[in-house]
Amino acid sequence: MEVQCDPRLASLYVRAITHYRDYERHAFIVPDSIPILYFGNLRDYRHSAIKIVTVGLNPSDAEFRESRFGAEVMSSLRPETLEPALCGYFSAKPYSAWFSAFETLLQPLGSSFYGREYAGEAPPWWMPQRNVALHTDLCSPLATTPTWTGLPKRAQDQLREWGVPLWRGLIAALEPDIVLMSVARSYLNALGDLQWRTLRTLGAATTPQQELKIAPFQSTHIVWGRAQVRPFFHLKYDQRPAVARAILAQPEFKSLQPR
């Protein structure tokens, strides 16, 4: 029986694959890569009580230094092979060192990229979670070399022309409750004229560096924080539980609060 992909994402897979085929021979595209529309278990995400999507800029070239994806998807790229490759990412060989920067904020929000089982030896702070998060990238689903900030502006502009509309369509199809975005402030312009308000994450003790911003976007809300090498690195690890409580206490997320 042929495996079918999620019908709500089928056209987005086709767009991502077409985009990859159009650009795969460019020198700045990682050779023998695949388009990364998202990372994470889509089925478990759909069944989560709290649906969280995290956002970066574009996939890392490090994703393709090891054999993380099966030969079938690499040789026969189509929606039915791409979806299981993306869904199985966090159960195989994820780039844990980078994703832990998001995971340490997801954990106190009651969510995880890994769900109930960590891939490999779990760090001492990690706990199984019922809710599963997905990771996405705002600017492009294509892995580049050099990485995004090292790309010439012309290449960035070309990729964003495709990537940003694709990401918007993906968010509409995923319908998350919360979008956690940690990118440079300049990239927020790609989202349009949003109505941002400030969240003082640690109450009166909050410094300007510890502030987050919240804005409505489509049918969800974006929570944005600065990116410094890794996502939300302006927040200390021991502050993140308090930051998570502050996020969930916002009126925008009232329906997500425990009853």
ChimeraX commands (.cxc) that place a marker at each C-alpha (Angstrom):
marker #1 position 0.00,0.00,0.00 radius 0.5
marker #1 position 1.43,3.36,-1.03 radius 0.5
marker #1 position 2.14,5.78,1.82 radius 0.5
marker #1 position 0.11,8.95,1.54 radius 0.5
marker #1 position 1.29,12.33,2.79 radius 0.5
marker #1 position -0.73,14.79,4.85 radius 0.5
marker #1 position -3.21,16.31,2.35 radius 0.5
marker #1 position -2.99,19.71,4.08 radius 0.5
marker #1 position 0.72,19.85,3.25 radius 0.5
marker #1 position 0.76,18.06,-0.13 radius 0.5
marker #1 position 0.92,21.21,-2.26 radius 0.5
marker #1 position 3.59,22.70,0.02 radius 0.5
marker #1 position 5.77,19.62,-0.39 radius 0.5
marker #1 position 5.45,19.99,-4.17 radius 0.5
marker #1 position 6.39,23.68,-3.98 radius 0.5
marker #1 position 9.40,22.92,-1.76 radius 0.5
marker #1 position 10.62,20.14,-4.06 radius 0.5
marker #1 position 10.18,22.32,-7.15 radius 0.5
marker #1 position 12.09,25.11,-5.45 radius 0.5
marker #1 position 14.90,22.71,-4.56 radius 0.5
marker #1 position 15.10,21.36,-8.12 radius 0.5
marker #1 position 15.32,24.90,-9.47 radius 0.5
marker #1 position 18.26,25.75,-7.20 radius 0.5
marker #1 position 20.09,22.48,-6.51 radius 0.5
marker #1 position 22.85,23.20,-9.03 radius 0.5
marker #1 position 23.67,26.61,-7.56 radius 0.5
marker #1 position 27.05,26.63,-5.85 radius 0.5
marker #1 position 25.61,27.89,-2.57 radius 0.5
marker #1 position 23.15,24.97,-2.17 radius 0.5
marker #1 position 24.46,22.04,-0.13 radius 0.5
marker #1 position 25.07,19.15,-2.59 radius 0.5
marker #1 position 22.86,16.08,-2.26 radius 0.5
marker #1 position 20.53,17.78,0.18 radius 0.5
marker #1 position 16.73,17.87,0.36 radius 0.5
marker #1 position 14.26,20.69,1.06 radius 0.5
marker #1 position 13.51,20.91,4.78 radius 0.5
marker #1 position 9.95,22.19,5.03 radius 0.5
marker #1 position 9.94,21.37,8.76 radius 0.5
marker #1 position 11.49,18.96,11.25 radius 0.5
marker #1 position 9.42,16.88,13.66 radius 0.5
marker #1 position 6.73,14.25,14.06 radius 0.5
marker #1 position 3.78,15.74,12.19 radius 0.5
marker #1 position 1.22,13.20,13.41 radius 0.5
marker #1 position 2.10,13.68,17.09 radius 0.5
marker #1 position 2.14,17.44,16.57 radius 0.5
marker #1 position -1.39,17.30,15.13 radius 0.5
marker #1 position -2.56,15.42,18.25 radius 0.5
marker #1 position -0.85,17.74,20.74 radius 0.5
marker #1 position -2.90,19.80,23.18 radius 0.5
marker #1 position -0.44,22.67,22.74 radius 0.5
marker #1 position 0.92,23.07,19.22 radius 0.5
marker #1 position 4.19,24.98,19.09 radius 0.5
marker #1 position 6.26,25.78,16.00 radius 0.5
marker #1 position 9.80,27.14,16.31 radius 0.5
marker #1 position 11.44,29.29,13.63 radius 0.5
marker #1 position 14.98,29.88,12.42 radius 0.5
marker #1 position 16.35,31.25,9.13 radius 0.5
marker #1 position 17.22,28.20,6.98 radius 0.5
marker #1 position 18.47,24.64,7.52 radius 0.5
marker #1 position 22.08,24.11,8.55 radius 0.5
marker #1 position 24.60,22.53,6.21 radius 0.5
marker #1 position 25.49,20.36,9.22 radius 0.5
marker #1 position 22.27,18.40,8.63 radius 0.5
marker #1 position 23.88,16.74,5.61 radius 0.5
marker #1 position 27.33,15.91,7.00 radius 0.5
marker #1 position 25.98,12.63,8.34 radius 0.5
marker #1 position 23.54,10.19,6.76 radius 0.5
marker #1 position 20.40,11.44,8.50 radius 0.5
marker #1 position 18.05,10.75,5.61 radius 0.5
marker #1 position 17.30,7.50,3.81 radius 0.5
marker #1 position 18.53,6.69,0.33 radius 0.5
marker #1 position 14.97,6.62,-1.02 radius 0.5
marker #1 position 14.20,10.24,-0.26 radius 0.5
marker #1 position 17.59,11.37,-1.58 radius 0.5
marker #1 position 17.17,9.49,-4.88 radius 0.5
marker #1 position 13.38,9.77,-5.36 radius 0.5
marker #1 position 12.28,13.10,-3.99 radius 0.5
marker #1 position 8.50,13.32,-3.83 radius 0.5
marker #1 position 5.93,14.20,-1.13 radius 0.5
marker #1 position 5.42,10.56,-0.10 radius 0.5
marker #1 position 9.15,10.09,0.59 radius 0.5
marker #1 position 9.88,13.58,1.89 radius 0.5
marker #1 position 7.27,13.58,4.67 radius 0.5
marker #1 position 8.53,10.50,6.58 radius 0.5
marker #1 position 12.11,11.77,6.31 radius 0.5
marker #1 position 11.14,15.07,7.91 radius 0.5
marker #1 position 8.88,13.45,10.51 radius 0.5
marker #1 position 11.57,11.02,11.66 radius 0.5
marker #1 position 14.29,13.61,12.14 radius 0.5
marker #1 position 14.20,13.86,15.95 radius 0.5
marker #1 position 14.05,10.10,16.41 radius 0.5
marker #1 position 17.33,9.46,14.57 radius 0.5
marker #1 position 20.41,11.75,14.56 radius 0.5
marker #1 position 19.19,15.30,15.23 radius 0.5
marker #1 position 21.56,18.25,15.52 radius 0.5
marker #1 position 20.90,18.28,19.27 radius 0.5
marker #1 position 23.56,20.84,20.19 radius 0.5
marker #1 position 21.70,23.54,18.23 radius 0.5
marker #1 position 18.13,22.44,18.88 radius 0.5
marker #1 position 18.70,22.31,22.65 radius 0.5
marker #1 position 18.53,26.11,22.66 radius 0.5
marker #1 position 14.86,25.83,21.67 radius 0.5
marker #1 position 14.26,22.63,23.64 radius 0.5
marker #1 position 15.16,24.25,26.96 radius 0.5
marker #1 position 12.32,26.72,26.42 radius 0.5
marker #1 position 9.92,24.14,24.99 radius 0.5
marker #1 position 10.32,21.90,28.04 radius 0.5
marker #1 position 8.78,24.32,30.57 radius 0.5
marker #1 position 6.06,25.08,28.00 radius 0.5
marker #1 position 5.07,21.41,28.24 radius 0.5
marker #1 position 6.36,20.54,24.78 radius 0.5
marker #1 position 9.35,18.93,23.10 radius 0.5
marker #1 position 10.79,18.18,19.67 radius 0.5
marker #1 position 11.30,14.61,20.89 radius 0.5
marker #1 position 7.95,13.90,22.51 radius 0.5
marker #1 position 8.15,11.00,24.94 radius 0.5
marker #1 position 11.55,9.60,23.93 radius 0.5
marker #1 position 14.85,11.39,23.49 radius 0.5
marker #1 position 17.14,10.33,20.62 radius 0.5
marker #1 position 20.27,9.09,22.35 radius 0.5
marker #1 position 21.36,9.87,25.88 radius 0.5
marker #1 position 19.03,12.52,27.30 radius 0.5
marker #1 position 20.56,15.49,29.14 radius 0.5
marker #1 position 19.66,15.72,32.85 radius 0.5
marker #1 position 17.22,18.60,32.34 radius 0.5
marker #1 position 15.13,16.79,29.71 radius 0.5
marker #1 position 11.74,15.25,30.51 radius 0.5
marker #1 position 9.29,13.38,28.23 radius 0.5
marker #1 position 6.42,15.54,27.03 radius 0.5
marker #1 position 2.98,14.75,25.64 radius 0.5
marker #1 position 3.07,17.71,23.26 radius 0.5
marker #1 position 5.32,17.63,20.20 radius 0.5
marker #1 position 6.77,20.75,18.57 radius 0.5
marker #1 position 7.93,21.26,14.98 radius 0.5
marker #1 position 10.82,23.36,13.71 radius 0.5
marker #1 position 10.56,25.53,10.59 radius 0.5
marker #1 position 12.66,28.16,8.79 radius 0.5
marker #1 position 11.43,31.56,7.72 radius 0.5
marker #1 position 13.76,32.44,4.84 radius 0.5
marker #1 position 14.29,29.18,2.99 radius 0.5
marker #1 position 13.79,25.40,3.25 radius 0.5
marker #1 position 17.14,24.92,1.47 radius 0.5
marker #1 position 20.43,24.28,3.26 radius 0.5
marker #1 position 23.21,26.57,2.06 radius 0.5
marker #1 position 26.97,26.78,2.18 radius 0.5
marker #1 position 28.05,29.16,3.49 radius 0.5
marker #1 position 25.30,29.39,6.07 radius 0.5
marker #1 position 22.66,32.09,5.73 radius 0.5
marker #1 position 24.51,35.09,7.17 radius 0.5
marker #1 position 27.50,34.35,4.94 radius 0.5
marker #1 position 25.47,34.26,1.72 radius 0.5
marker #1 position 25.68,37.17,-0.74 radius 0.5
marker #1 position 22.66,39.45,-0.48 radius 0.5
marker #1 position 21.54,38.53,-3.99 radius 0.5
marker #1 position 21.37,34.84,-3.06 radius 0.5
marker #1 position 19.49,35.66,0.15 radius 0.5
marker #1 position 16.97,37.75,-1.76 radius 0.5
marker #1 position 16.42,35.00,-4.34 radius 0.5
marker #1 position 15.80,32.37,-1.69 radius 0.5
marker #1 position 13.55,34.58,0.44 radius 0.5
marker #1 position 11.36,35.36,-2.56 radius 0.5
marker #1 position 10.40,31.68,-2.56 radius 0.5
marker #1 position 10.95,30.82,1.08 radius 0.5
marker #1 position 8.92,33.40,2.97 radius 0.5
marker #1 position 5.63,32.77,1.09 radius 0.5
marker #1 position 6.21,29.03,1.50 radius 0.5
marker #1 position 6.68,29.49,5.26 radius 0.5
marker #1 position 3.52,31.59,5.49 radius 0.5
marker #1 position 1.59,28.81,3.76 radius 0.5
marker #1 position 3.12,26.25,6.09 radius 0.5
marker #1 position 2.05,28.15,9.21 radius 0.5
marker #1 position -1.47,28.43,7.83 radius 0.5
marker #1 position -1.55,24.65,7.26 radius 0.5
marker #1 position -0.02,23.75,10.65 radius 0.5
marker #1 position -2.27,26.11,12.67 radius 0.5
marker #1 position 0.05,26.37,15.70 radius 0.5
marker #1 position -1.03,27.86,19.02 radius 0.5
marker #1 position 2.37,29.50,19.55 radius 0.5
marker #1 position 5.15,30.39,17.13 radius 0.5
marker #1 position 8.54,30.77,18.86 radius 0.5
marker #1 position 10.79,32.83,16.62 radius 0.5
marker #1 position 14.40,33.69,17.35 radius 0.5
marker #1 position 15.96,35.57,14.47 radius 0.5
marker #1 position 17.57,38.98,14.04 radius 0.5
marker #1 position 15.06,41.82,14.35 radius 0.5
marker #1 position 15.61,42.84,10.71 radius 0.5
marker #1 position 13.98,39.62,9.48 radius 0.5
marker #1 position 10.69,40.54,11.13 radius 0.5
marker #1 position 10.06,42.92,8.23 radius 0.5
marker #1 position 9.28,39.86,6.09 radius 0.5
marker #1 position 6.19,39.26,8.22 radius 0.5
marker #1 position 4.54,42.55,7.34 radius 0.5
marker #1 position 3.33,45.31,9.64 radius 0.5
marker #1 position 2.52,43.34,12.80 radius 0.5
marker #1 position 1.31,44.86,16.06 radius 0.5
marker #1 position 4.05,43.93,18.51 radius 0.5
marker #1 position 3.83,44.39,22.25 radius 0.5
marker #1 position 6.53,43.84,24.84 radius 0.5
marker #1 position 6.56,40.96,27.31 radius 0.5
marker #1 position 8.68,41.59,30.39 radius 0.5
marker #1 position 9.57,37.97,30.99 radius 0.5
marker #1 position 10.91,38.34,34.53 radius 0.5
marker #1 position 8.58,41.03,35.82 radius 0.5
marker #1 position 10.14,44.21,37.20 radius 0.5
marker #1 position 13.59,42.58,37.11 radius 0.5
marker #1 position 13.47,42.19,33.31 radius 0.5
marker #1 position 16.31,43.87,31.43 radius 0.5
marker #1 position 15.84,45.09,27.84 radius 0.5
marker #1 position 17.87,42.07,26.65 radius 0.5
marker #1 position 15.43,39.69,28.38 radius 0.5
marker #1 position 12.29,41.17,26.84 radius 0.5
marker #1 position 10.26,39.24,24.30 radius 0.5
marker #1 position 7.77,40.58,21.76 radius 0.5
marker #1 position 4.34,39.15,20.95 radius 0.5
marker #1 position 2.22,39.82,17.88 radius 0.5
marker #1 position -0.84,38.24,16.25 radius 0.5
marker #1 position -0.07,36.51,12.96 radius 0.5
marker #1 position -2.66,34.72,10.84 radius 0.5
marker #1 position -4.65,32.64,13.36 radius 0.5
marker #1 position -1.79,32.34,15.86 radius 0.5
marker #1 position 0.67,34.52,17.81 radius 0.5
marker #1 position 4.39,34.92,17.35 radius 0.5
marker #1 position 6.66,35.18,20.39 radius 0.5
marker #1 position 9.94,36.69,19.25 radius 0.5
marker #1 position 13.27,36.87,21.03 radius 0.5
marker #1 position 16.75,37.85,19.96 radius 0.5
marker #1 position 19.09,35.35,18.34 radius 0.5
marker #1 position 22.69,35.35,19.55 radius 0.5
marker #1 position 24.57,32.47,17.89 radius 0.5
marker #1 position 21.77,30.13,19.00 radius 0.5
marker #1 position 18.03,30.71,19.58 radius 0.5
marker #1 position 17.03,32.73,22.63 radius 0.5
marker #1 position 20.60,32.73,23.91 radius 0.5
marker #1 position 19.96,36.08,25.59 radius 0.5
marker #1 position 17.96,34.12,28.18 radius 0.5
marker #1 position 19.88,32.10,30.75 radius 0.5
marker #1 position 18.87,28.48,31.06 radius 0.5
marker #1 position 17.78,28.86,34.69 radius 0.5
marker #1 position 15.50,31.75,33.66 radius 0.5
marker #1 position 13.60,29.80,31.03 radius 0.5
marker #1 position 10.99,28.17,33.30 radius 0.5
marker #1 position 9.97,31.62,34.51 radius 0.5
marker #1 position 9.96,32.90,30.93 radius 0.5
marker #1 position 7.72,30.00,29.88 radius 0.5
marker #1 position 5.28,30.75,32.71 radius 0.5
marker #1 position 5.21,34.39,31.63 radius 0.5
marker #1 position 4.39,33.38,28.05 radius 0.5
marker #1 position 1.55,31.06,29.04 radius 0.5
marker #1 position 0.15,33.69,31.41 radius 0.5
marker #1 position -0.50,36.09,28.52 radius 0.5
marker #1 position -4.17,36.64,27.58 radius 0.5
marker #1 position -3.43,35.48,24.02 radius 0.5
marker #1 position -2.76,32.00,25.41 radius 0.5
marker #1 position -5.58,31.81,27.94 radius 0.5
marker #1 position -7.07,28.75,26.22 radius 0.5
marker #1 position -3.76,26.90,26.71 radius 0.5
marker #1 position -3.59,27.45,30.45 radius 0.5
marker #1 position -4.37,24.46,32.74 radius 0.5
marker #1 position -7.96,24.35,33.89 radius 0.5
marker link #1:1,2 radius 0.2
marker link #1:2,3 radius 0.2
marker link #1:3,4 radius 0.2
marker link #1:4,5 radius 0.2
marker link #1:5,6 radius 0.2
marker link #1:6,7 radius 0.2
marker link #1:7,8 radius 0.2
marker link #1:8,9 radius 0.2
marker link #1:9,10 radius 0.2
marker link #1:10,11 radius 0.2
marker link #1:11,12 radius 0.2
marker link #1:12,13 radius 0.2
marker link #1:13,14 radius 0.2
marker link #1:14,15 radius 0.2
marker link #1:15,16 radius 0.2
marker link #1:16,17 radius 0.2
marker link #1:17,18 radius 0.2
marker link #1:18,19 radius 0.2
marker link #1:19,20 radius 0.2
marker link #1:20,21 radius 0.2
marker link #1:21,22 radius 0.2
marker link #1:22,23 radius 0.2
marker link #1:23,24 radius 0.2
marker link #1:24,25 radius 0.2
marker link #1:25,26 radius 0.2
marker link #1:26,27 radius 0.2
marker link #1:27,28 radius 0.2
marker link #1:28,29 radius 0.2
marker link #1:29,30 radius 0.2
marker link #1:30,31 radius 0.2
marker link #1:31,32 radius 0.2
marker link #1:32,33 radius 0.2
marker link #1:33,34 radius 0.2
marker link #1:34,35 radius 0.2
marker link #1:35,36 radius 0.2
marker link #1:36,37 radius 0.2
marker link #1:37,38 radius 0.2
marker link #1:38,39 radius 0.2
marker link #1:39,40 radius 0.2
marker link #1:40,41 radius 0.2
marker link #1:41,42 radius 0.2
marker link #1:42,43 radius 0.2
marker link #1:43,44 radius 0.2
marker link #1:44,45 radius 0.2
marker link #1:45,46 radius 0.2
marker link #1:46,47 radius 0.2
marker link #1:47,48 radius 0.2
marker link #1:48,49 radius 0.2
marker link #1:49,50 radius 0.2
marker link #1:50,51 radius 0.2
marker link #1:51,52 radius 0.2
marker link #1:52,53 radius 0.2
marker link #1:53,54 radius 0.2
marker link #1:54,55 radius 0.2
marker link #1:55,56 radius 0.2
marker link #1:56,57 radius 0.2
marker link #1:57,58 radius 0.2
marker link #1:58,59 radius 0.2
marker link #1:59,60 radius 0.2
marker link #1:60,61 radius 0.2
marker link #1:61,62 radius 0.2
marker link #1:62,63 radius 0.2
marker link #1:63,64 radius 0.2
marker link #1:64,65 radius 0.2
marker link #1:65,66 radius 0.2
marker link #1:66,67 radius 0.2
marker link #1:67,68 radius 0.2
marker link #1:68,69 radius 0.2
marker link #1:69,70 radius 0.2
marker link #1:70,71 radius 0.2
marker link #1:71,72 radius 0.2
marker link #1:72,73 radius 0.2
marker link #1:73,74 radius 0.2
marker link #1:74,75 radius 0.2
marker link #1:75,76 radius 0.2
marker link #1:76,77 radius 0.2
marker link #1:77,78 radius 0.2
marker link #1:78,79 radius 0.2
marker link #1:79,80 radius 0.2
marker link #1:80,81 radius 0.2
marker link #1:81,82 radius 0.2
marker link #1:82,83 radius 0.2
marker link #1:83,84 radius 0.2
marker link #1:84,85 radius 0.2
marker link #1:85,86 radius 0.2
marker link #1:86,87 radius 0.2
marker link #1:87,88 radius 0.2
marker link #1:88,89 radius 0.2
marker link #1:89,90 radius 0.2
marker link #1:90,91 radius 0.2
marker link #1:91,92 radius 0.2
marker link #1:92,93 radius 0.2
marker link #1:93,94 radius 0.2
marker link #1:94,95 radius 0.2
marker link #1:95,96 radius 0.2
marker link #1:96,97 radius 0.2
marker link #1:97,98 radius 0.2
marker link #1:98,99 radius 0.2
marker link #1:99,100 radius 0.2
marker link #1:100,101 radius 0.2
marker link #1:101,102 radius 0.2
marker link #1:102,103 radius 0.2
marker link #1:103,104 radius 0.2
marker link #1:104,105 radius 0.2
marker link #1:105,106 radius 0.2
marker link #1:106,107 radius 0.2
marker link #1:107,108 radius 0.2
marker link #1:108,109 radius 0.2
marker link #1:109,110 radius 0.2
marker link #1:110,111 radius 0.2
marker link #1:111,112 radius 0.2
marker link #1:112,113 radius 0.2
marker link #1:113,114 radius 0.2
marker link #1:114,115 radius 0.2
marker link #1:115,116 radius 0.2
marker link #1:116,117 radius 0.2
marker link #1:117,118 radius 0.2
marker link #1:118,119 radius 0.2
marker link #1:119,120 radius 0.2
marker link #1:120,121 radius 0.2
marker link #1:121,122 radius 0.2
marker link #1:122,123 radius 0.2
marker link #1:123,124 radius 0.2
marker link #1:124,125 radius 0.2
marker link #1:125,126 radius 0.2
marker link #1:126,127 radius 0.2
marker link #1:127,128 radius 0.2
marker link #1:128,129 radius 0.2
marker link #1:129,130 radius 0.2
marker link #1:130,131 radius 0.2
marker link #1:131,132 radius 0.2
marker link #1:132,133 radius 0.2
marker link #1:133,134 radius 0.2
marker link #1:134,135 radius 0.2
marker link #1:135,136 radius 0.2
marker link #1:136,137 radius 0.2
marker link #1:137,138 radius 0.2
marker link #1:138,139 radius 0.2
marker link #1:139,140 radius 0.2
marker link #1:140,141 radius 0.2
marker link #1:141,142 radius 0.2
marker link #1:142,143 radius 0.2
marker link #1:143,144 radius 0.2
marker link #1:144,145 radius 0.2
marker link #1:145,146 radius 0.2
marker link #1:146,147 radius 0.2
marker link #1:147,148 radius 0.2
marker link #1:148,149 radius 0.2
marker link #1:149,150 radius 0.2
marker link #1:150,151 radius 0.2
marker link #1:151,152 radius 0.2
marker link #1:152,153 radius 0.2
marker link #1:153,154 radius 0.2
marker link #1:154,155 radius 0.2
marker link #1:155,156 radius 0.2
marker link #1:156,157 radius 0.2
marker link #1:157,158 radius 0.2
marker link #1:158,159 radius 0.2
marker link #1:159,160 radius 0.2
marker link #1:160,161 radius 0.2
marker link #1:161,162 radius 0.2
marker link #1:162,163 radius 0.2
marker link #1:163,164 radius 0.2
marker link #1:164,165 radius 0.2
marker link #1:165,166 radius 0.2
marker link #1:166,167 radius 0.2
marker link #1:167,168 radius 0.2
marker link #1:168,169 radius 0.2
marker link #1:169,170 radius 0.2
marker link #1:170,171 radius 0.2
marker link #1:171,172 radius 0.2
marker link #1:172,173 radius 0.2
marker link #1:173,174 radius 0.2
marker link #1:174,175 radius 0.2
marker link #1:175,176 radius 0.2
marker link #1:176,177 radius 0.2
marker link #1:177,178 radius 0.2
marker link #1:178,179 radius 0.2
marker link #1:179,180 radius 0.2
marker link #1:180,181 radius 0.2
marker link #1:181,182 radius 0.2
marker link #1:182,183 radius 0.2
marker link #1:183,184 radius 0.2
marker link #1:184,185 radius 0.2
marker link #1:185,186 radius 0.2
marker link #1:186,187 radius 0.2
marker link #1:187,188 radius 0.2
marker link #1:188,189 radius 0.2
marker link #1:189,190 radius 0.2
marker link #1:190,191 radius 0.2
marker link #1:191,192 radius 0.2
marker link #1:192,193 radius 0.2
marker link #1:193,194 radius 0.2
marker link #1:194,195 radius 0.2
marker link #1:195,196 radius 0.2
marker link #1:196,197 radius 0.2
marker link #1:197,198 radius 0.2
marker link #1:198,199 radius 0.2
marker link #1:199,200 radius 0.2
marker link #1:200,201 radius 0.2
marker link #1:201,202 radius 0.2
marker link #1:202,203 radius 0.2
marker link #1:203,204 radius 0.2
marker link #1:204,205 radius 0.2
marker link #1:205,206 radius 0.2
marker link #1:206,207 radius 0.2
marker link #1:207,208 radius 0.2
marker link #1:208,209 radius 0.2
marker link #1:209,210 radius 0.2
marker link #1:210,211 radius 0.2
marker link #1:211,212 radius 0.2
marker link #1:212,213 radius 0.2
marker link #1:213,214 radius 0.2
marker link #1:214,215 radius 0.2
marker link #1:215,216 radius 0.2
marker link #1:216,217 radius 0.2
marker link #1:217,218 radius 0.2
marker link #1:218,219 radius 0.2
marker link #1:219,220 radius 0.2
marker link #1:220,221 radius 0.2
marker link #1:221,222 radius 0.2
marker link #1:222,223 radius 0.2
marker link #1:223,224 radius 0.2
marker link #1:224,225 radius 0.2
marker link #1:225,226 radius 0.2
marker link #1:226,227 radius 0.2
marker link #1:227,228 radius 0.2
marker link #1:228,229 radius 0.2
marker link #1:229,230 radius 0.2
marker link #1:230,231 radius 0.2
marker link #1:231,232 radius 0.2
marker link #1:232,233 radius 0.2
marker link #1:233,234 radius 0.2
marker link #1:234,235 radius 0.2
marker link #1:235,236 radius 0.2
marker link #1:236,237 radius 0.2
marker link #1:237,238 radius 0.2
marker link #1:238,239 radius 0.2
marker link #1:239,240 radius 0.2
marker link #1:240,241 radius 0.2
marker link #1:241,242 radius 0.2
marker link #1:242,243 radius 0.2
marker link #1:243,244 radius 0.2
marker link #1:244,245 radius 0.2
marker link #1:245,246 radius 0.2
marker link #1:246,247 radius 0.2
marker link #1:247,248 radius 0.2
marker link #1:248,249 radius 0.2
marker link #1:249,250 radius 0.2
marker link #1:250,251 radius 0.2
marker link #1:251,252 radius 0.2
marker link #1:252,253 radius 0.2
marker link #1:253,254 radius 0.2
marker link #1:254,255 radius 0.2
marker link #1:255,256 radius 0.2
marker link #1:256,257 radius 0.2
marker link #1:257,258 radius 0.2
marker link #1:258,259 radius 0.2
view
